[in-house]
Amino acid sequence: MSGLFTAMAIVKATFDKYAGKDGDKTTLTKAELSDLLKAEFFEGKTPSKAEVDEFFKSLDVDSDGVVDYTEYVTFVAALTVICNKK
Ligand SMILES: [Ca+2]
């Protein structure tokens, strides 16, 4: 298994882990995104409501109130570009 494939599997598994919390595995709600950010990006610290709102707004491209897998993957890809620039 290549490193890139492993990375993609992790990206997908992370989405599934948080998206399934409310019974709908296809989308992330704001509460689920908050949990994901807290565990995966803020290392256990709770992000502020303003930070969650800002993340959610930038992820929810079509403004339907939930983040679907395509929107989430777009976000991860953007993060990868940012990391590459550093
Ligand atoms: Ca959306």
PDB file of the backbone (N, CA, C, O) and the ligand in Angstrom, with CONECT records:
HET     CA  A 101       1
ATOM      1  N   MET A   1       0.849  -1.202   0.000  1.00  0.00           N
ATOM      2  CA  MET A   1       0.000   0.000   0.000  1.00  0.00           C
ATOM      3  C   MET A   1       0.883   1.251   0.000  1.00  0.00           C
ATOM      4  O   MET A   1       1.770   1.391   0.843  1.00  0.00           O
ATOM      5  N   SER A   2       0.638   2.154  -0.944  1.00  0.00           N
ATOM      6  CA  SER A   2       1.476   3.352  -1.025  1.00  0.00           C
ATOM      7  C   SER A   2       1.146   4.333   0.100  1.00  0.00           C
ATOM      8  O   SER A   2       0.082   4.260   0.714  1.00  0.00           O
ATOM      9  N   GLY A   3       2.062   5.231   0.352  1.00  0.00           N
ATOM     10  CA  GLY A   3       1.842   6.243   1.380  1.00  0.00           C
ATOM     11  C   GLY A   3       0.653   7.130   1.057  1.00  0.00           C
ATOM     12  O   GLY A   3      -0.112   7.510   1.943  1.00  0.00           O
ATOM     13  N   LEU A   4       0.505   7.460  -0.235  1.00  0.00           N
ATOM     14  CA  LEU A   4      -0.602   8.337  -0.637  1.00  0.00           C
ATOM     15  C   LEU A   4      -1.943   7.640  -0.410  1.00  0.00           C
ATOM     16  O   LEU A   4      -2.907   8.255   0.047  1.00  0.00           O
ATOM     17  N   PHE A   5      -1.989   6.335  -0.738  1.00  0.00           N
ATOM     18  CA  PHE A   5      -3.227   5.583  -0.536  1.00  0.00           C
ATOM     19  C   PHE A   5      -3.583   5.532   0.943  1.00  0.00           C
ATOM     20  O   PHE A   5      -4.742   5.694   1.324  1.00  0.00           O
ATOM     21  N   THR A   6      -2.561   5.302   1.776  1.00  0.00           N
ATOM     22  CA  THR A   6      -2.768   5.263   3.226  1.00  0.00           C
ATOM     23  C   THR A   6      -3.318   6.598   3.715  1.00  0.00           C
ATOM     24  O   THR A   6      -4.240   6.642   4.529  1.00  0.00           O
ATOM     25  N   ALA A   7      -2.738   7.691   3.205  1.00  0.00           N
ATOM     26  CA  ALA A   7      -3.179   9.026   3.599  1.00  0.00           C
ATOM     27  C   ALA A   7      -4.651   9.237   3.224  1.00  0.00           C
ATOM     28  O   ALA A   7      -5.421   9.791   4.008  1.00  0.00           O
ATOM     29  N   MET A   8      -5.037   8.792   2.021  1.00  0.00           N
ATOM     30  CA  MET A   8      -6.427   8.957   1.582  1.00  0.00           C
ATOM     31  C   MET A   8      -7.378   8.143   2.447  1.00  0.00           C
ATOM     32  O   MET A   8      -8.486   8.581   2.756  1.00  0.00           O
ATOM     33  N   ALA A   9      -6.924   6.932   2.839  1.00  0.00           N
ATOM     34  CA  ALA A   9      -7.747   6.081   3.703  1.00  0.00           C
ATOM     35  C   ALA A   9      -7.964   6.746   5.055  1.00  0.00           C
ATOM     36  O   ALA A   9      -9.046   6.653   5.634  1.00  0.00           O
ATOM     37  N   ILE A  10      -6.927   7.422   5.557  1.00  0.00           N
ATOM     38  CA  ILE A  10      -7.039   8.128   6.838  1.00  0.00           C
ATOM     39  C   ILE A  10      -8.019   9.303   6.715  1.00  0.00           C
ATOM     40  O   ILE A  10      -8.836   9.545   7.603  1.00  0.00           O
ATOM     41  N   VAL A  11      -7.915  10.023   5.598  1.00  0.00           N
ATOM     42  CA  VAL A  11      -8.812  11.156   5.344  1.00  0.00           C
ATOM     43  C   VAL A  11     -10.269  10.685   5.352  1.00  0.00           C
ATOM     44  O   VAL A  11     -11.136  11.322   5.950  1.00  0.00           O
ATOM     45  N   LYS A  12     -10.521   9.560   4.677  1.00  0.00           N
ATOM     46  CA  LYS A  12     -11.874   9.003   4.601  1.00  0.00           C
ATOM     47  C   LYS A  12     -12.339   8.486   5.963  1.00  0.00           C
ATOM     48  O   LYS A  12     -13.476   8.726   6.369  1.00  0.00           O
ATOM     49  N   ALA A  13     -11.450   7.771   6.669  1.00  0.00           N
ATOM     50  CA  ALA A  13     -11.801   7.196   7.974  1.00  0.00           C
ATOM     51  C   ALA A  13     -12.119   8.297   8.986  1.00  0.00           C
ATOM     52  O   ALA A  13     -13.010   8.145   9.822  1.00  0.00           O
ATOM     53  N   THR A  14     -11.378   9.411   8.900  1.00  0.00           N
ATOM     54  CA  THR A  14     -11.611  10.532   9.807  1.00  0.00           C
ATOM     55  C   THR A  14     -13.003  11.123   9.567  1.00  0.00           C
ATOM     56  O   THR A  14     -13.729  11.426  10.513  1.00  0.00           O
ATOM     57  N   PHE A  15     -13.361  11.281   8.299  1.00  0.00           N
ATOM     58  CA  PHE A  15     -14.699  11.791   7.964  1.00  0.00           C
ATOM     59  C   PHE A  15     -15.780  10.850   8.509  1.00  0.00           C
ATOM     60  O   PHE A  15     -16.726  11.292   9.162  1.00  0.00           O
ATOM     61  N   ASP A  16     -15.630   9.543   8.235  1.00  0.00           N
ATOM     62  CA  ASP A  16     -16.629   8.556   8.662  1.00  0.00           C
ATOM     63  C   ASP A  16     -16.804   8.542  10.178  1.00  0.00           C
ATOM     64  O   ASP A  16     -17.915   8.425  10.695  1.00  0.00           O
ATOM     65  N   LYS A  17     -15.666   8.666  10.877  1.00  0.00           N
ATOM     66  CA  LYS A  17     -15.669   8.605  12.334  1.00  0.00           C
ATOM     67  C   LYS A  17     -16.548   9.707  12.936  1.00  0.00           C
ATOM     68  O   LYS A  17     -17.292   9.467  13.888  1.00  0.00           O
ATOM     69  N   TYR A  18     -16.456  10.917  12.372  1.00  0.00           N
ATOM     70  CA  TYR A  18     -17.204  12.047  12.938  1.00  0.00           C
ATOM     71  C   TYR A  18     -18.565  12.227  12.268  1.00  0.00           C
ATOM     72  O   TYR A  18     -19.534  12.611  12.923  1.00  0.00           O
ATOM     73  N   ALA A  19     -18.639  11.951  10.973  1.00  0.00           N
ATOM     74  CA  ALA A  19     -19.899  12.168  10.250  1.00  0.00           C
ATOM     75  C   ALA A  19     -20.997  11.220  10.717  1.00  0.00           C
ATOM     76  O   ALA A  19     -22.175  11.560  10.608  1.00  0.00           O
ATOM     77  N   GLY A  20     -20.653  10.045  11.233  1.00  0.00           N
ATOM     78  CA  GLY A  20     -21.641   9.057  11.629  1.00  0.00           C
ATOM     79  C   GLY A  20     -22.254   9.284  12.996  1.00  0.00           C
ATOM     80  O   GLY A  20     -23.157   8.550  13.397  1.00  0.00           O
ATOM     81  N   LYS A  21     -21.773  10.302  13.731  1.00  0.00           N
ATOM     82  CA  LYS A  21     -22.220  10.491  15.112  1.00  0.00           C
ATOM     83  C   LYS A  21     -23.720  10.757  15.246  1.00  0.00           C
ATOM     84  O   LYS A  21     -24.326  10.345  16.235  1.00  0.00           O
ATOM     85  N   ASP A  22     -24.329  11.435  14.273  1.00  0.00           N
ATOM     86  CA  ASP A  22     -25.770  11.724  14.366  1.00  0.00           C
ATOM     87  C   ASP A  22     -26.607  10.740  13.544  1.00  0.00           C
ATOM     88  O   ASP A  22     -27.802  10.955  13.339  1.00  0.00           O
ATOM     89  N   GLY A  23     -25.970   9.652  13.072  1.00  0.00           N
ATOM     90  CA  GLY A  23     -26.701   8.643  12.318  1.00  0.00           C
ATOM     91  C   GLY A  23     -26.659   8.857  10.817  1.00  0.00           C
ATOM     92  O   GLY A  23     -26.950   7.934  10.057  1.00  0.00           O
ATOM     93  N   ASP A  24     -26.299  10.070  10.368  1.00  0.00           N
ATOM     94  CA  ASP A  24     -26.152  10.336   8.938  1.00  0.00           C
ATOM     95  C   ASP A  24     -24.665  10.363   8.602  1.00  0.00           C
ATOM     96  O   ASP A  24     -23.963  11.326   8.911  1.00  0.00           O
ATOM     97  N   LYS A  25     -24.196   9.294   7.965  1.00  0.00           N
ATOM     98  CA  LYS A  25     -22.758   9.150   7.711  1.00  0.00           C
ATOM     99  C   LYS A  25     -22.263   9.957   6.520  1.00  0.00           C
ATOM    100  O   LYS A  25     -21.063   9.992   6.249  1.00  0.00           O
ATOM    101  N   THR A  26     -23.187  10.611   5.802  1.00  0.00           N
ATOM    102  CA  THR A  26     -22.774  11.282   4.560  1.00  0.00           C
ATOM    103  C   THR A  26     -22.434  12.757   4.752  1.00  0.00           C
ATOM    104  O   THR A  26     -21.868  13.390   3.860  1.00  0.00           O
ATOM    105  N   THR A  27     -22.777  13.299   5.910  1.00  0.00           N
ATOM    106  CA  THR A  27     -22.515  14.731   6.132  1.00  0.00           C
ATOM    107  C   THR A  27     -21.984  15.001   7.538  1.00  0.00           C
ATOM    108  O   THR A  27     -22.226  14.237   8.473  1.00  0.00           O
ATOM    109  N   LEU A  28     -21.254  16.106   7.659  1.00  0.00           N
ATOM    110  CA  LEU A  28     -20.805  16.605   8.959  1.00  0.00           C
ATOM    111  C   LEU A  28     -21.690  17.777   9.356  1.00  0.00           C
ATOM    112  O   LEU A  28     -21.831  18.735   8.595  1.00  0.00           O
ATOM    113  N   THR A  29     -22.283  17.708  10.535  1.00  0.00           N
ATOM    114  CA  THR A  29     -22.985  18.879  11.068  1.00  0.00           C
ATOM    115  C   THR A  29     -21.956  19.776  11.756  1.00  0.00           C
ATOM    116  O   THR A  29     -20.782  19.424  11.872  1.00  0.00           O
ATOM    117  N   LYS A  30     -22.418  20.934  12.204  1.00  0.00           N
ATOM    118  CA  LYS A  30     -21.496  21.844  12.890  1.00  0.00           C
ATOM    119  C   LYS A  30     -20.961  21.215  14.184  1.00  0.00           C
ATOM    120  O   LYS A  30     -19.791  21.387  14.527  1.00  0.00           O
ATOM    121  N   ALA A  31     -21.833  20.483  14.899  1.00  0.00           N
ATOM    122  CA  ALA A  31     -21.404  19.821  16.143  1.00  0.00           C
ATOM    123  C   ALA A  31     -20.352  18.750  15.845  1.00  0.00           C
ATOM    124  O   ALA A  31     -19.372  18.613  16.577  1.00  0.00           O
ATOM    125  N   GLU A  32     -20.563  17.995  14.769  1.00  0.00           N
ATOM    126  CA  GLU A  32     -19.595  16.956  14.393  1.00  0.00           C
ATOM    127  C   GLU A  32     -18.275  17.582  13.951  1.00  0.00           C
ATOM    128  O   GLU A  32     -17.201  17.081  14.281  1.00  0.00           O
ATOM    129  N   LEU A  33     -18.363  18.670  13.210  1.00  0.00           N
ATOM    130  CA  LEU A  33     -17.147  19.367  12.781  1.00  0.00           C
ATOM    131  C   LEU A  33     -16.375  19.881  14.000  1.00  0.00           C
ATOM    132  O   LEU A  33     -15.146  19.820  14.046  1.00  0.00           O
ATOM    133  N   SER A  34     -17.124  20.388  14.986  1.00  0.00           N
ATOM    134  CA  SER A  34     -16.498  20.886  16.213  1.00  0.00           C
ATOM    135  C   SER A  34     -15.707  19.767  16.898  1.00  0.00           C
ATOM    136  O   SER A  34     -14.579  19.981  17.343  1.00  0.00           O
ATOM    137  N   ASP A  35     -16.311  18.558  16.981  1.00  0.00           N
ATOM    138  CA  ASP A  35     -15.621  17.408  17.570  1.00  0.00           C
ATOM    139  C   ASP A  35     -14.377  17.040  16.766  1.00  0.00           C
ATOM    140  O   ASP A  35     -13.325  16.750  17.335  1.00  0.00           O
ATOM    141  N   LEU A  36     -14.505  17.056  15.445  1.00  0.00           N
ATOM    142  CA  LEU A  36     -13.382  16.711  14.561  1.00  0.00           C
ATOM    143  C   LEU A  36     -12.236  17.705  14.755  1.00  0.00           C
ATOM    144  O   LEU A  36     -11.080  17.311  14.907  1.00  0.00           O
ATOM    145  N   LEU A  37     -12.568  18.992  14.747  1.00  0.00           N
ATOM    146  CA  LEU A  37     -11.536  20.029  14.912  1.00  0.00           C
ATOM    147  C   LEU A  37     -10.841  19.872  16.256  1.00  0.00           C
ATOM    148  O   LEU A  37      -9.616  19.949  16.351  1.00  0.00           O
ATOM    149  N   LYS A  38     -11.650  19.650  17.304  1.00  0.00           N
ATOM    150  CA  LYS A  38     -11.105  19.526  18.656  1.00  0.00           C
ATOM    151  C   LYS A  38     -10.103  18.375  18.728  1.00  0.00           C
ATOM    152  O   LYS A  38      -9.006  18.534  19.264  1.00  0.00           O
ATOM    153  N   ALA A  39     -10.486  17.207  18.183  1.00  0.00           N
ATOM    154  CA  ALA A  39      -9.640  16.011  18.301  1.00  0.00           C
ATOM    155  C   ALA A  39      -8.481  16.000  17.305  1.00  0.00           C
ATOM    156  O   ALA A  39      -7.385  15.547  17.636  1.00  0.00           O
ATOM    157  N   GLU A  40      -8.718  16.499  16.077  1.00  0.00           N
ATOM    158  CA  GLU A  40      -7.734  16.315  15.011  1.00  0.00           C
ATOM    159  C   GLU A  40      -6.859  17.553  14.753  1.00  0.00           C
ATOM    160  O   GLU A  40      -5.733  17.428  14.272  1.00  0.00           O
ATOM    161  N   PHE A  41      -7.377  18.741  15.074  1.00  0.00           N
ATOM    162  CA  PHE A  41      -6.626  19.954  14.736  1.00  0.00           C
ATOM    163  C   PHE A  41      -6.201  20.768  15.956  1.00  0.00           C
ATOM    164  O   PHE A  41      -5.187  21.466  15.915  1.00  0.00           O
ATOM    165  N   PHE A  42      -6.984  20.680  17.056  1.00  0.00           N
ATOM    166  CA  PHE A  42      -6.675  21.501  18.225  1.00  0.00           C
ATOM    167  C   PHE A  42      -6.098  20.657  19.361  1.00  0.00           C
ATOM    168  O   PHE A  42      -5.970  21.134  20.488  1.00  0.00           O
ATOM    169  N   GLU A  43      -5.750  19.403  19.062  1.00  0.00           N
ATOM    170  CA  GLU A  43      -5.100  18.488  20.008  1.00  0.00           C
ATOM    171  C   GLU A  43      -5.807  18.449  21.362  1.00  0.00           C
ATOM    172  O   GLU A  43      -5.168  18.558  22.409  1.00  0.00           O
ATOM    173  N   GLY A  44      -7.151  18.291  21.330  1.00  0.00           N
ATOM    174  CA  GLY A  44      -7.915  18.117  22.563  1.00  0.00           C
ATOM    175  C   GLY A  44      -8.466  19.400  23.152  1.00  0.00           C
ATOM    176  O   GLY A  44      -9.364  19.368  23.993  1.00  0.00           O
ATOM    177  N   LYS A  45      -7.915  20.562  22.702  1.00  0.00           N
ATOM    178  CA  LYS A  45      -8.454  21.834  23.196  1.00  0.00           C
ATOM    179  C   LYS A  45      -9.753  22.144  22.441  1.00  0.00           C
ATOM    180  O   LYS A  45      -9.850  21.883  21.242  1.00  0.00           O
ATOM    181  N   THR A  46     -10.735  22.691  23.130  1.00  0.00           N
ATOM    182  CA  THR A  46     -11.996  23.015  22.475  1.00  0.00           C
ATOM    183  C   THR A  46     -11.853  24.319  21.691  1.00  0.00           C
ATOM    184  O   THR A  46     -11.511  25.355  22.261  1.00  0.00           O
ATOM    185  N   PRO A  47     -12.117  24.265  20.371  1.00  0.00           N
ATOM    186  CA  PRO A  47     -12.057  25.505  19.600  1.00  0.00           C
ATOM    187  C   PRO A  47     -13.180  26.453  20.019  1.00  0.00           C
ATOM    188  O   PRO A  47     -14.241  25.996  20.442  1.00  0.00           O
ATOM    189  N   SER A  48     -12.968  27.735  19.910  1.00  0.00           N
ATOM    190  CA  SER A  48     -14.010  28.698  20.268  1.00  0.00           C
ATOM    191  C   SER A  48     -15.149  28.612  19.258  1.00  0.00           C
ATOM    192  O   SER A  48     -14.978  28.102  18.150  1.00  0.00           O
ATOM    193  N   LYS A  49     -16.325  29.125  19.661  1.00  0.00           N
ATOM    194  CA  LYS A  49     -17.478  29.109  18.764  1.00  0.00           C
ATOM    195  C   LYS A  49     -17.160  29.878  17.477  1.00  0.00           C
ATOM    196  O   LYS A  49     -17.582  29.490  16.388  1.00  0.00           O
ATOM    197  N   ALA A  50     -16.412  30.969  17.623  1.00  0.00           N
ATOM    198  CA  ALA A  50     -16.042  31.783  16.459  1.00  0.00           C
ATOM    199  C   ALA A  50     -15.156  30.984  15.508  1.00  0.00           C
ATOM    200  O   ALA A  50     -15.311  31.069  14.290  1.00  0.00           O
ATOM    201  N   GLU A  51     -14.230  30.209  16.064  1.00  0.00           N
ATOM    202  CA  GLU A  51     -13.342  29.386  15.226  1.00  0.00           C
ATOM    203  C   GLU A  51     -14.136  28.306  14.498  1.00  0.00           C
ATOM    204  O   GLU A  51     -13.928  28.066  13.308  1.00  0.00           O
ATOM    205  N   VAL A  52     -15.059  27.651  15.231  1.00  0.00           N
ATOM    206  CA  VAL A  52     -15.892  26.610  14.603  1.00  0.00           C
ATOM    207  C   VAL A  52     -16.750  27.238  13.503  1.00  0.00           C
ATOM    208  O   VAL A  52     -16.850  26.698  12.401  1.00  0.00           O
ATOM    209  N   ASP A  53     -17.366  28.380  13.807  1.00  0.00           N
ATOM    210  CA  ASP A  53     -18.212  29.069  12.816  1.00  0.00           C
ATOM    211  C   ASP A  53     -17.414  29.398  11.563  1.00  0.00           C
ATOM    212  O   ASP A  53     -17.897  29.212  10.446  1.00  0.00           O
ATOM    213  N   GLU A  54     -16.189  29.889  11.750  1.00  0.00           N
ATOM    214  CA  GLU A  54     -15.356  30.284  10.620  1.00  0.00           C
ATOM    215  C   GLU A  54     -14.980  29.061   9.770  1.00  0.00           C
ATOM    216  O   GLU A  54     -15.067  29.100   8.543  1.00  0.00           O
ATOM    217  N   PHE A  55     -14.564  27.985  10.433  1.00  0.00           N
ATOM    218  CA  PHE A  55     -14.232  26.746   9.721  1.00  0.00           C
ATOM    219  C   PHE A  55     -15.455  26.241   8.953  1.00  0.00           C
ATOM    220  O   PHE A  55     -15.378  25.893   7.775  1.00  0.00           O
ATOM    221  N   PHE A  56     -16.596  26.215   9.670  1.00  0.00           N
ATOM    222  CA  PHE A  56     -17.802  25.661   9.057  1.00  0.00           C
ATOM    223  C   PHE A  56     -18.208  26.467   7.830  1.00  0.00           C
ATOM    224  O   PHE A  56     -18.580  25.907   6.799  1.00  0.00           O
ATOM    225  N   LYS A  57     -18.131  27.785   7.956  1.00  0.00           N
ATOM    226  CA  LYS A  57     -18.502  28.654   6.839  1.00  0.00           C
ATOM    227  C   LYS A  57     -17.599  28.433   5.629  1.00  0.00           C
ATOM    228  O   LYS A  57     -18.065  28.421   4.490  1.00  0.00           O
ATOM    229  N   SER A  58     -16.303  28.259   5.889  1.00  0.00           N
ATOM    230  CA  SER A  58     -15.370  28.068   4.773  1.00  0.00           C
ATOM    231  C   SER A  58     -15.504  26.673   4.148  1.00  0.00           C
ATOM    232  O   SER A  58     -15.183  26.480   2.975  1.00  0.00           O
ATOM    233  N   LEU A  59     -15.985  25.692   4.948  1.00  0.00           N
ATOM    234  CA  LEU A  59     -16.167  24.345   4.411  1.00  0.00           C
ATOM    235  C   LEU A  59     -17.483  24.182   3.659  1.00  0.00           C
ATOM    236  O   LEU A  59     -17.544  23.519   2.624  1.00  0.00           O
ATOM    237  N   ASP A  60     -18.552  24.806   4.204  1.00  0.00           N
ATOM    238  CA  ASP A  60     -19.894  24.602   3.642  1.00  0.00           C
ATOM    239  C   ASP A  60     -20.078  25.487   2.404  1.00  0.00           C
ATOM    240  O   ASP A  60     -20.744  26.521   2.441  1.00  0.00           O
ATOM    241  N   VAL A  61     -19.461  25.038   1.314  1.00  0.00           N
ATOM    242  CA  VAL A  61     -19.387  25.844   0.093  1.00  0.00           C
ATOM    243  C   VAL A  61     -20.782  26.157  -0.477  1.00  0.00           C
ATOM    244  O   VAL A  61     -21.028  27.273  -0.935  1.00  0.00           O
ATOM    245  N   ASP A  62     -21.696  25.167  -0.447  1.00  0.00           N
ATOM    246  CA  ASP A  62     -23.030  25.402  -1.014  1.00  0.00           C
ATOM    247  C   ASP A  62     -24.041  25.916   0.019  1.00  0.00           C
ATOM    248  O   ASP A  62     -25.228  26.044  -0.281  1.00  0.00           O
ATOM    249  N   SER A  63     -23.562  26.210   1.241  1.00  0.00           N
ATOM    250  CA  SER A  63     -24.386  26.821   2.303  1.00  0.00           C
ATOM    251  C   SER A  63     -25.683  26.058   2.605  1.00  0.00           C
ATOM    252  O   SER A  63     -26.720  26.677   2.839  1.00  0.00           O
ATOM    253  N   ASP A  64     -25.632  24.708   2.601  1.00  0.00           N
ATOM    254  CA  ASP A  64     -26.837  23.946   2.951  1.00  0.00           C
ATOM    255  C   ASP A  64     -26.853  23.536   4.426  1.00  0.00           C
ATOM    256  O   ASP A  64     -27.717  22.771   4.853  1.00  0.00           O
ATOM    257  N   GLY A  65     -25.900  24.047   5.191  1.00  0.00           N
ATOM    258  CA  GLY A  65     -25.913  23.815   6.636  1.00  0.00           C
ATOM    259  C   GLY A  65     -25.205  22.551   7.097  1.00  0.00           C
ATOM    260  O   GLY A  65     -25.095  22.306   8.298  1.00  0.00           O
ATOM    261  N   VAL A  66     -24.722  21.746   6.154  1.00  0.00           N
ATOM    262  CA  VAL A  66     -23.928  20.558   6.491  1.00  0.00           C
ATOM    263  C   VAL A  66     -22.725  20.480   5.550  1.00  0.00           C
ATOM    264  O   VAL A  66     -22.742  21.036   4.452  1.00  0.00           O
ATOM    265  N   VAL A  67     -21.678  19.777   6.001  1.00  0.00           N
ATOM    266  CA  VAL A  67     -20.482  19.602   5.180  1.00  0.00           C
ATOM    267  C   VAL A  67     -20.493  18.177   4.625  1.00  0.00           C
ATOM    268  O   VAL A  67     -20.393  17.213   5.385  1.00  0.00           O
ATOM    269  N   ASP A  68     -20.612  18.044   3.321  1.00  0.00           N
ATOM    270  CA  ASP A  68     -20.598  16.704   2.730  1.00  0.00           C
ATOM    271  C   ASP A  68     -19.153  16.286   2.419  1.00  0.00           C
ATOM    272  O   ASP A  68     -18.212  17.051   2.630  1.00  0.00           O
ATOM    273  N   TYR A  69     -19.001  15.054   1.912  1.00  0.00           N
ATOM    274  CA  TYR A  69     -17.649  14.510   1.732  1.00  0.00           C
ATOM    275  C   TYR A  69     -16.835  15.334   0.726  1.00  0.00           C
ATOM    276  O   TYR A  69     -15.637  15.540   0.918  1.00  0.00           O
ATOM    277  N   THR A  70     -17.472  15.794  -0.322  1.00  0.00           N
ATOM    278  CA  THR A  70     -16.775  16.601  -1.340  1.00  0.00           C
ATOM    279  C   THR A  70     -16.244  17.897  -0.722  1.00  0.00           C
ATOM    280  O   THR A  70     -15.105  18.293  -0.971  1.00  0.00           O
ATOM    281  N   GLU A  71     -17.077  18.546   0.080  1.00  0.00           N
ATOM    282  CA  GLU A  71     -16.652  19.792   0.733  1.00  0.00           C
ATOM    283  C   GLU A  71     -15.506  19.535   1.706  1.00  0.00           C
ATOM    284  O   GLU A  71     -14.573  20.332   1.812  1.00  0.00           O
ATOM    285  N   TYR A  72     -15.592  18.408   2.416  1.00  0.00           N
ATOM    286  CA  TYR A  72     -14.549  18.036   3.374  1.00  0.00           C
ATOM    287  C   TYR A  72     -13.214  17.751   2.660  1.00  0.00           C
ATOM    288  O   TYR A  72     -12.154  18.191   3.106  1.00  0.00           O
ATOM    289  N   VAL A  73     -13.288  17.012   1.555  1.00  0.00           N
ATOM    290  CA  VAL A  73     -12.078  16.670   0.803  1.00  0.00           C
ATOM    291  C   VAL A  73     -11.428  17.935   0.224  1.00  0.00           C
ATOM    292  O   VAL A  73     -10.204  18.059   0.195  1.00  0.00           O
ATOM    293  N   THR A  74     -12.268  18.865  -0.233  1.00  0.00           N
ATOM    294  CA  THR A  74     -11.764  20.148  -0.745  1.00  0.00           C
ATOM    295  C   THR A  74     -10.985  20.877   0.343  1.00  0.00           C
ATOM    296  O   THR A  74      -9.938  21.471   0.087  1.00  0.00           O
ATOM    297  N   PHE A  75     -11.522  20.817   1.571  1.00  0.00           N
ATOM    298  CA  PHE A  75     -10.873  21.446   2.722  1.00  0.00           C
ATOM    299  C   PHE A  75      -9.520  20.784   3.016  1.00  0.00           C
ATOM    300  O   PHE A  75      -8.526  21.474   3.244  1.00  0.00           O
ATOM    301  N   VAL A  76      -9.487  19.451   3.009  1.00  0.00           N
ATOM    302  CA  VAL A  76      -8.238  18.723   3.283  1.00  0.00           C
ATOM    303  C   VAL A  76      -7.201  19.038   2.199  1.00  0.00           C
ATOM    304  O   VAL A  76      -6.018  19.214   2.491  1.00  0.00           O
ATOM    305  N   ALA A  77      -7.665  19.106   0.937  1.00  0.00           N
ATOM    306  CA  ALA A  77      -6.755  19.434  -0.162  1.00  0.00           C
ATOM    307  C   ALA A  77      -6.178  20.837   0.025  1.00  0.00           C
ATOM    308  O   ALA A  77      -4.989  21.058  -0.205  1.00  0.00           O
ATOM    309  N   ALA A  78      -7.021  21.781   0.440  1.00  0.00           N
ATOM    310  CA  ALA A  78      -6.562  23.158   0.682  1.00  0.00           C
ATOM    311  C   ALA A  78      -5.531  23.193   1.805  1.00  0.00           C
ATOM    312  O   ALA A  78      -4.533  23.909   1.721  1.00  0.00           O
ATOM    313  N   LEU A  79      -5.781  22.411   2.861  1.00  0.00           N
ATOM    314  CA  LEU A  79      -4.826  22.323   3.977  1.00  0.00           C
ATOM    315  C   LEU A  79      -3.478  21.783   3.500  1.00  0.00           C
ATOM    316  O   LEU A  79      -2.420  22.255   3.918  1.00  0.00           O
ATOM    317  N   THR A  80      -3.538  20.786   2.619  1.00  0.00           N
ATOM    318  CA  THR A  80      -2.314  20.178   2.092  1.00  0.00           C
ATOM    319  C   THR A  80      -1.498  21.207   1.324  1.00  0.00           C
ATOM    320  O   THR A  80      -0.272  21.237   1.423  1.00  0.00           O
ATOM    321  N   VAL A  81      -2.185  22.049   0.557  1.00  0.00           N
ATOM    322  CA  VAL A  81      -1.503  23.115  -0.201  1.00  0.00           C
ATOM    323  C   VAL A  81      -0.852  24.105   0.760  1.00  0.00           C
ATOM    324  O   VAL A  81       0.282  24.537   0.555  1.00  0.00           O
ATOM    325  N   ILE A  82      -1.598  24.460   1.825  1.00  0.00           N
ATOM    326  CA  ILE A  82      -1.067  25.410   2.816  1.00  0.00           C
ATOM    327  C   ILE A  82       0.179  24.829   3.477  1.00  0.00           C
ATOM    328  O   ILE A  82       1.183  25.522   3.639  1.00  0.00           O
ATOM    329  N   CYS A  83       0.110  23.539   3.863  1.00  0.00           N
ATOM    330  CA  CYS A  83       1.238  22.868   4.519  1.00  0.00           C
ATOM    331  C   CYS A  83       2.451  22.836   3.589  1.00  0.00           C
ATOM    332  O   CYS A  83       3.588  22.980   4.037  1.00  0.00           O
ATOM    333  N   ASN A  84       2.204  22.649   2.303  1.00  0.00           N
ATOM    334  CA  ASN A  84       3.264  22.571   1.308  1.00  0.00           C
ATOM    335  C   ASN A  84       3.988  23.902   1.148  1.00  0.00           C
ATOM    336  O   ASN A  84       5.175  23.934   0.823  1.00  0.00           O
ATOM    337  N   LYS A  85       3.269  25.004   1.378  1.00  0.00           N
ATOM    338  CA  LYS A  85       3.860  26.341   1.219  1.00  0.00           C
ATOM    339  C   LYS A  85       4.780  26.706   2.373  1.00  0.00           C
ATOM    340  O   LYS A  85       5.668  27.545   2.227  1.00  0.00           O
ATOM    341  N   LYS A  86       4.558  26.057   3.552  1.00  0.00           N
ATOM    342  CA  LYS A  86       5.335  26.408   4.734  1.00  0.00           C
ATOM    343  C   LYS A  86       6.785  25.915   4.632  1.00  0.00           C
ATOM    344  O   LYS A  86       7.576  26.130   5.550  1.00  0.00           O
TER     345      LYS A  86
HETATM  346 CA    CA A 101     -22.724  21.833   2.209  1.00  0.00          CA2+
END
